Amino acid sequence: MIISRATRDTTQGRKSNQSRPMRSYSYILPNSLSSLFTPALTSLSLLIGTASAQVVLPPGSLASPIGIIADHHDKLWISESGDGTGTTGQVSRYHPATGILQVELSGFPSELHEGQPTGVHHLAWDPSNVHALNIAMGGTNGHLQTWDVSTGTLMPGQDFDIRSYSLAQGLPTGAGQPDSNIYSVAVDAAGDHYVVDAGANAIIKVDTTGVMSIFAQFPNFPVLGPPFVGQQAVPTKILWDGAGGFWVCNLTGGPFFAGVASVFHVDSAGVVVPIQTGFTTLVDMAIDPTDGNLVVLSWGQFDLNNGFLPFTGTITKLTSTGPQAIASGLMLPTGMAYTSNGDLYVHSYALGSLEKIPSANANSYGTGCGSPALVMTPTGMPAIGGMASAAIQNAPGPQTIGAVALGYSNTTSIGGSSLPMDLTSLGMPGCHLLQSGEALGLALTPNLGTVLQFGIAIPNDTLLLGLHFYTQAYCFAPGQNAFAVIVSNGVDWIVGHP
């Protein structure tokens, strides 16, 4: 890992499966036709069912992973520091569509640093070459290399000894003893490389001719306490902003006080400006492709008596209205990456696992009945802390009475019957029950003519990430069938990050 200013055991005290609050069933029993249309629940807060990030690679699949980045095909490249011996460092590729993990580059140095494997750190693509993978290597190796992943070879002239340069410059300034730990890299449009040296508290620029220079430095913190010690900045991840500058986050040095890590912007002249603070032990950043917002990853909370606390890692999005929680309870995570559809992947250095934190989504399935058929179309995605919404079209008339049923299954009804269920026996030929119906009578509101609106609040609870729930609208429709009710298609909602 990157923390070179405090000794700690990051794997001590691992928790077993944590208990989660249960949510009770809440639904309206249809004792009469009118009760079917009684407005009921308007949020998921009373419904049962918890979900979390999906484990796509189980613990032990990865050897001390640090970096992760998606390529132009949405495959994930993961840097693994190895086991702390020999040349066990490697870069692997995970294909989300197939679940296949394979080693692409291997033989990188791996060593123990304060008892932890270190070696291959963060990765970055060259914006002008989709095959050029830049690799920052920490520890005593301290090199920056660029590899051609189409051939699996080191590109000629693209191996730079950043560590030796940093130590020769006497970095970090004022520390008394030079230090270097290469951690991440970014490449600008001109092809210049910018390397974050977490030990040197600096960014080292390597221009296209191979000339190195100190591009930016990060000052120490003032004395904080207790225990009244100063902290070094320890910059970690760097991202090119696409406009000549960079985003950089920092871990901070020991004792890793909560709330003092920050996100900085560094302009093209190397001027460092704090953008937002109040974070803790930041180790990675990414840009959400769906909205362009910056997202930061926290390694976790530190306790003076127990070291880093397990399952305290978080992911937070920076928005115009303030920080927004994306995920929590992560086990000492070190890297995250988005795919182009907004799915977010994060791995655990301590566990060697990879999890997927899904983006909010909704998919229609099945068909409605009626003449014309009732249609439910998603209009707003179910992001935690937000509102999922849908339009119900082809209602029988502008004064139609209607509602929505919600369930947690689209294969088995609450009574145990298989879904979809043909409703012909109820006097509704051509109609089918498409969800299990744990909640009935969710309110609809009129919009224009034969269009109704549905909305449901999604609690700001990261335990709901990945939860599927299913909805189906129904309307009072005299004359259309013997039961005088028509139903819509179903909508499969997947709760995801904002």
N, C-alpha and C positions, 0 to 999 in steps of 0.2 A: 504494500500500500504506500501511501505518500507521506504518512505522518512521521516526521523525522525529529520531533521535538518533545515527545513524551513516550514512555513505555507503557504498553497496555496489552491486555489479552482480549482480542475482539470476539473470541468465541466462548468466553466464560458465561455461564448462567443462561444458556439458550433455553428459551421457553418451549414447552410442549404446545400442542394445539390450544389456542386460547379460547375460552368460552365467549360466546357472543350473545347479545340480548335477543331473545325470541320475540316475535311479533305475533299477536293472537289473530285468529280468524275473525273476520267481521263481515257479515253479509245479511241480506234481507231475505227471509223466507217468503216465497210468493204465495201467500194465502189467498189472494184474489188477483185478478187482472190489474186492478188499479195499483196494487202494491208493487207491481213490476216497475212502475214508472216513478216511484218515490225517490226524490234525490237522496243520495246516500253519501258514501265517502268521497272526498275530493282530494285525498292524498294517499300515499302508500304507507303512511306512518303507522297504521293499525293493522297492516296486512302481514301475514307470516312470510318468512323466507329471507334468508341472508345469503349473500354471494360475495365473492371477492375476486381478486386478480386470478387469472387462470394460470396454473403452473404448466408451462409448455416443455421445460426441461427440468427434470427432478433434481433434488440435491445430489451433488457429486458428479453431475454431467460436465461441469466446467472446472478448470483448475485455477482458482484465484483470479476470476475475471475482473478486469478493470474497465476497459473501453468497449463500446458497442456503437455501430453506425450502420445505417441502411444504405444499400446501393441503389442504382437506378432501376433495378428489377424488384425492389422491396425485399431483397434477401439481407440478412443481418450478419455483419462481420463483427466478431467478438475477439478481443485480445485477452489472452490468458497468461498470467504471470508464471505459471508452472508450480512446481512443488518446492522451489527454493534450492534446487540442486542442478548442476550441470547446464544442459541446454534444453530444458523442458518447457520453455516458453513457446507459445504458438499463437497463431491467428486462425480461428475457425469460422465457418460460415453456416448459418442456420436458415433453412428455407421454411417460412411459416406455412406455406401451402401444403408442403409434404411432411413437415416435422423432421426432416433429415438434417443432422448436424455432421459436418465433415471438416477435417483439418485441411486448410489451404496453404498455410505457411508454417514452417516449424524450425526447430533448432536454435531458437533465440535464448540468450543467457537468462538464467533464473538464479536468484540468490536470496538468502535470508537477510532481511533488514529489520533489526529489532524483533527478531523472531518470526517475521512474516515474509512469505514469498513476494519478491518484487522483480520486475523485468519489463515485459511489454506493457505499456500504459495505453494512453488514448490514441485514437485513430482519426484521420481526416482524409477526405477525398480532395483531389486537385480539381477545382471548378472547371478547368479546361480539358481534363482528361479523365474519363470515367473509369479507366483502368489503373490510374496512379493512386496507390494507397500509401499515405504518409503515416509513419509509425514513430511515436515518441517512446523511448526506452529509458527507464529510470535506473536507480541504483548506481553502482560503480561503472556500468556500461555508458550510460548517458549520451547515447547517440540519437540522431534523427536520421531515419532512412526512408526512402521512397521506393516502393516495390510495384512492379508491373504485375497485376493479379491475373492478367490474361495468359502470362507465361510462367508466373510463379518465380520471377527472378528480380534481383536487386537492380534498379536502374543505374546505368553507368554514371559515376560522379555524384550520386545522391546518397552519400553516407557522411554525416557531419558529426564531429566530436564536440557536442555542445557543452558537456560537462567540463572538459578541460578548459574551454574558453571561459566559462563562468568562474571557475576556480582561479584562473589566471587574472581575472578582473577583480578578485578580492570580494566577490559577492557572497552573502548579502552585505550591503553597506552598514558599517557600525556593529556588526555581529561579533567581531573579534576573531572569528575563524571562518574561512570560506566554506560554503556548503552548496551542494547541487543535487537536485533530484528532478530530472526531466519528466514532465507529466502530460502535457498535451500540445497540440500543434494546430495551426490554422494556416490556410493558404489564400492569398488575395488574388484578385483578377490578373495582376501582373505576373503571378507565379512566385512571388516572394513568400518565404516561410516565416512564421512567427511562433516561437516555441516558448511555452510557459515552463519556467524552471521554478518548481515549488520550493526547493531548498534555497535558491538564490533570491527569492522574492522579486523575480524580474521576468521580463519577456525579452528573449534574444531573437533578433531578426537575422535571417539568412537570405541574402538577396539572390537573384538568379545567377550571379557569377560565383556564389559560394562565400562571399564576404560576410562575416558575422559582425554584429554590433549590438550594443545594449539599446533596446527600443523603448522600454519603459521599466520603472521600478515602483514597488509598492512599499510604502513606509510602515514601520512598526506601529502597533497600537500604543496609546498611552497606558500607563500602569493602571490596571484594574484590580479589583479585589472584593472580598478576600479570595485567594491568598496573596493579593497585592504583588502580582508579577506582570511584566509586560508580555505581550504576545506579538509574534511575527505574523505577517499577513498571510503567508502561504497561499498564493494564487494557485488555482487548480485548472479549471477548464477555460479554453479560449474558443470563441466562435467569431468568424468573420461576419460583419453585419451587412455585407453586400454593397456598402456605400463608402468604403474607404477606411472604416474603423472596425472595432472589435468589441464584443462583450466578453467580460472576464468575471468569474466568481472566485471566492476564496474560502478556504477551510478555517483559517486562523490557527495559530499554534497553541500548544498546551498552556493552560488547562482547558482550552476549548469552551470558553464561556458561551452560554446560550444567548442568542439574539444579537451577536456582534459580527457575524459573517455578512457579506454584502455582494451585490452585483455592481460592477463598474462598467463604464464605457471608456474605451481608450481610442482617441482619435488618431488620424493618420500621422500626427506629429509625436505620438507617444504620450500625450497628456491624459492622465488618469483622473476620471471624475466619478465619484460614487453616485449611483443611480437609485438604489434602494437597499436599505439595511434591515436588520431585525431578523436575519436568518441564523441558522446554526449549522456549522460544518458542511458547507456546500462543496460537492465534489464533481458535479456535472451539470450541464445545461443543454437544452434543445429548443428548437422552434416548432411550435405546433403548426403543422401545415394547413390546418383547417381555418385558423384565424390569425396566424402570424405572431401570436404572443410568445414571449419567452417563458420557459419552464425550467425550474431549478430542482436539483436533487440534493437532499440532505442525508449524510452518512448516518447521523443519529445523535442522541444526547450523551453527554459525558458526565460522569459522577466521580468526584474526587476519591471516593472510597472504593468504588467498584469498576472504574474505567468506563468504556463505552457500553451503553445499555442496549441489550438486544431488542430487536423489533421496535426501534424508535425512529427509523428512517422515514422520511416523508418526501412527497413530490408536491410542488406548489407552482401555480401559474401566476405570472405577473400580468394583471389586467389594468385597464384604465380606472377601475373602481377599487383597486386594491388587490392584495394577494388572495388567491382562490385555491383551496385544497383540492388536490387531484387524488392523492393516495397517502395512506399512513400505515404504520405498523410494519414497515419493511425491515428485513433483517440485514443490517449493515450493507446497503446497496452502494455500488460504485459507478454504475453506468446505466444510461437509458437512451432509447432512440425511438423515433416515430417512423412508421411507414407512411406512405403517401395518403392512405385512407384515414389517417388519424389514430390508428391503433398505436398504443405506447407499450414498449417492452422495457423491462428493468431487470437487472441481474443482481445477485447477492454474492459479494466477495467471500463471505464466511461460509455460505452454504453451497456455492457452486451451482446455483439454480437460475432459471430464467422464467419470468412471469410476464404475462400479457395483461395489460390494463386496457380493457376495451373502450373504444369510443362509443358514444351514444348512437343508437341506430334503431331503425324500425323497418319492418318488412311486412307487406301484405301477403295474405295467403287465403286460399279458398275463394268461394264466390257467395255473394248475397242472393236473396230472392226478392220477388216482387216484380211489378211491371210499371216502370223500369226497376231493375234490381237496386237495392240499397247498397251504397258504396261508402266505405270508410277509408279515408286517405290521410296518412300522417302529414302534419304540417310543421311540427316542432319536435325535436329529438329529446329523449329522456335523460338529460344530463343531470347529475346530482346537483342539488341546489337550484334547479331550474324547473321548467314546466314542459311536460309533454303535451302535444295538442294534435287534434285531427279534425278534418271536415267530414261531415256525413252528408252525402249528396243523394238526390232522388227521393227525399222524404215525400210521403203521399200528398202533403199539402202544407201551406204556410203556417197553419195552426196545429201541426202534427204534435202529438205527445210522444216523446221518445226518451230513451236512456241507454246506458252502456253497461254491459256485464264484463267483469274482469276475472281472470283465473291465472293460475300458475302452471297450467298444463294445456297443451293442445293435442294431447294423445289420450288422456284419461279424464273422465268427468269426475266431479266431486263424489258422485255415487259409485264410482268404479267402472262405469261403462266406457267402452272404447269411443274415441273421437276420430273423425267427425261422426256425429250422430244424426241420422235421418229423422226429421221431425214430421214426416207424413202422418204418423199415427196420431199426432196432436192436431191434425187438421191444417198442417202447414206444408203441403207438397212442394218439393223443390227447395225447401229450407233445411239448413243443417246447423246443429250446435257445434261450434268450433273452438270453444275454450271451456275450462272446467267450472267456472262460475263461483269462485269463492266470494266475490263481491258483486252484488246486483244493484241496480238503481242508481248508478253514477250519472249525475245530471248532464243534460245537454242544454245548450242555449240556442235560441233562434239566431240566424244570421240574415240571409237574403232569400226570400222565396222558399224553395225546397231544400235549402242548405242549413244544416245544424252544426254547431261547434261543440267540441269536447276538449277539456283540459284537465290535467291531473298534476299536482305538485309532487316533485321528486325530492325527498328530504336530502339535506346536505350531509349524507352519511356514506363514507367510503366503503362501509360494509356491504352496500347495495351494488357495488360495481360488478358488472357481469350478470346481474339478475335479469331473467326473462319474465315478462308477464304478458298476458294475451288479452286483447279486448275485442268485443263484438257489439255493434250497435243494434238496437231493435226499435221499431216504431209501431204504434197503433195504426192499422190500415184496414178500416171497414170495407168489406166487399172484395178484398183481394184473396182471402181464403177463409175457411170455416172458423179459424181461431182469431182472425182479424189482426194478425201480427206478422210483420215481415222482419227479416234479420239481414245484417250486412255480412260482408266478408270479414275475416279476422285480421288483426294486426299484432305481430310479434314485436314487442318492444324490448330492447336490450339497454339496460341502464349503464351509462358509461361516464367517462370524465368529461368535463365541460369543453 
